[in-house]
């Protein structure tokens, strides 16, 4: 590769790393900040929102809710926090909390490698970290919306992306239970694909969303063929608007984070 291309790629990678570090509330160069940047593949889908009640989500997904689900509403869900997820085991669906940040079996500790919060649809079946889960442990992660950032003169500009009809979304995920030295964590990652035409102006990646008729297939309840579901959402499915930069902090919270930016 020409030296000029290497320099450009290095600058792009550093900017992505710096943006991810700021979003995660870490100093550039810290171990976790580097892991977040690598695991997200460009810091895609690194924060999301869930405002719909847990009992409503359980009914919507026909799942039995666990007793220890995170309280809602949640306006700034960040990596390593617990998220609600729908699993299907032995023909029964459960809505359970999973740690957002997939831990491969070979990790000696939760911080032993990159923080894998996203899994790329194009390579999920081949990547050693994800390939078994992609075959046998797929899940659905309910969301009301998620955040994305673009570059501006004053720094990172946050956008809130949600269903155009304001309904709940079902993000495709994979999950795994990690165990080591008496510690046991149920973990997950959001599956991403190339962005659709509407969202591409914000980011080149987006979560895979699973429509209601396809949920049984993604959860492994309706035979094979789930790979065909890993595609961009229709352009008209999502809407987005600018929001206050307060969400740039992973400590921020409250309904004001998703309100359209005045002016």
N, C-alpha and C positions, 0 to 999 in steps of 0.2 A: 504494500500500500504506500502511495506517495506520502512524504513527510507532512505535506500541507494537510492531507486528509486525516492523518493521525492527530495532528494538532487540533483540527476542528472537532473531531470526535471526542478528544479529551476534554475540550472546553464544554461541549454539550453534556458529557457525562458528569463533569463537575457541577454544572449548573443544576442538573437534575438531582444530584446528591445534596447540594446546598438547599434546594427547595424542599426536598424530603426531610432534611434535618430540621429546618425551621418549622415545618408542619408537624413534626413529631415532638417538638419542644426539646430537641437535643442539640448539642454543639456539634458542628461539622467535625468529622474525624473520630467521634466516639464510636465504640463498637456497634451499639444498637442503631445509631443513625446510619452507618454504612450498610448494615443488614437490611434496614427498611428500604433504602434506596435500591438495593439489588433485588430484594424480594418482590418489590412492586413493579419492577420492569418499567421505570420512568415515573414512579409515584402515582400510578393509576389506581383509582378507586381506593384511596387511603383513608377516607372518612365517609360515614353515611348516617342516615337518620331513620329512626323508627318511632312513630307517634301513635300507631294503632295499638289498642289494648291487647294484652297477651291472650285473653279469653276469646277476643274476636279473631285473632290470628289462628288460634287452635281450631275454632269452628270453620274458618275459611279453608284451612288445609286439612280438615278432617283428622286432626291429630290430638292425642292425649297430652295435655300440658304438664310439664314438670313443676314441682313446687318451688324450685329455686331459680326461676327465670328472672333476668334483670328487670327492674322496674322501668316502666315507660311513663311518659314520653322521654325519648333520648334524642337530643339534637346534635350530638357531636361524638358519635361512636368511633373510637380510635383503635388501632392495632394493639393487640394483647389483651383487650377488654373482652368480657364474655358477650356473646351475641346469641340471639334465639335462632334455632335452626330446626328444620323438619327432617327427621330421619325415618326410614322405613326398614324395619327388621322383623323377620318372620311374619310378614303380612300385616304388621301393625305400625301405624305412624305415631311418632312422638315428637312433641315440640320441646326441645331441650336446650340448655346453655352450652355453648362451645367456645373455647378460647380462640379468638381471631388471630391466627398465626400458626399455620400448619407445621407440625414437628415430625420430621422423618424419624423412622425407628432407630437410625444410627446416631442421632444426636445424643450426646452424653448428658446434656443439660438443656433447658429451654433457650439458653443464649449461646449454644455451641456452634451455631452457624447462622446464615441469613434468615431474617424474619420473613417467612413465606406467606404473605397475606393474599397474594394473587397467584393463579395458575393459568398459564397461557393455553387457550384451546388448541392452538396449532401444534403444541408439543406435549400436552398433558399425558397422552398415551405412551410416550416414550421416556419421559423424564423419570429417573429412578425414584425421586421423592414422591411423585404423584401417580405413577402408572397403575399400581394396585388399587389405590383409592378410586381412580377414574373408572375402573372396571366394577368394583364391588361396593364402594362406600361414597355414593353421591348424596347430596343433601340440597335442600332449598333454604335460602336465607332471606326471610322477609325484610323488606325495607320500604320506607315511605319515599326516600330519595337519597341522593348522594351528592358529594361536592367534587368539583374539579376547579383547577386554577389555570389562568393564562397569565402571560407576562404583561406588565404595564409600566408606565414611566415611574410610578410610585411603588413598584414592587409587584408582589403576587396579587392577582385579582381573583377572588373566589366567585364561583357560580354554583347555584343550587339547581340540580337536575331532578325532575320528578315525573310521574306519569301525567300525561296531558289531561286525563280524566280525574286526577287527584286520588286515584285508588292505590292500594298497596301493590308493591312489586315483589316478584320472587326471583332473587338472584340465584344462579346455579352455583353450587359449591361442591367441594369434596372434603371429607373429614377423616380423621384418624385418631385413635387413642394411643397416646405415647406413655410408656412406662419405663422408669429407671430408678433404681435404688429406693423403692418404696413410694416414689412420687408418680402420680397418675393424672394425666391431663387429656381431656377430649378436645381436639383442636380442629380447625377448619381453614380453608382458603376460598376466596371468591374466584370463580372461573371468568376469564376475560377473553374478548375477541377483538378484531378490528372494529373501529367505530363506524357507525352508519354515517351517511352523508350529512345529516343534520348535526350530529354531535362532533364530527371531525373538525369543525372550526374551533372547538375547545381542546380536544385531545384525540390522539390517533387510536386510543383503545377505549373500550367500554365493558361493563359487566355483561355476561350472558344472562338474559332474562328468559324465564321459562313460563310460557302461557299456560293457563289453567288446563286446557285439554292435553297438554304434554307433560304434566307433572308426574303422572304415574310412570311414564316412560323414563323420565330422568331419574326417578327414585328406584328404578329397577323392578317395578311392579308389573310392567307390561312388555316383558321380553327385551330383545336387543334393538339397537338402532338409536341409542341416546346421542351418539356422536353427531347425528344430523341436526340436533337441537343447538349445537354450539355455533351460532350465527348471529350477526348483528340484528338488533331489534328494528322493526319498521320505522321509517323516518318520522311518521306521525305519532308514534307511541309516546314520545317524551317531549317535555317542554323544559325550558331553563331560563333563569334570570340571575342578574348580578345580586350579590348579597354583601353585607357589611364585612370588612376585613377582620372583624373581631374573631371570626371563625378560624383565622390563621393560627390561633392559639389552641392547642389541644385541651386547655383548661376551660375554655369558654363553654357556655351552655345557655339554654333558654330558647323560647320560640322566636325571639328576635333574630336568631342566626339565619333563619330561612326566609325572613321577610324581604321582599324586593327592595333593593337599594333606592332610596329616594333620589330623584333627580336623574 
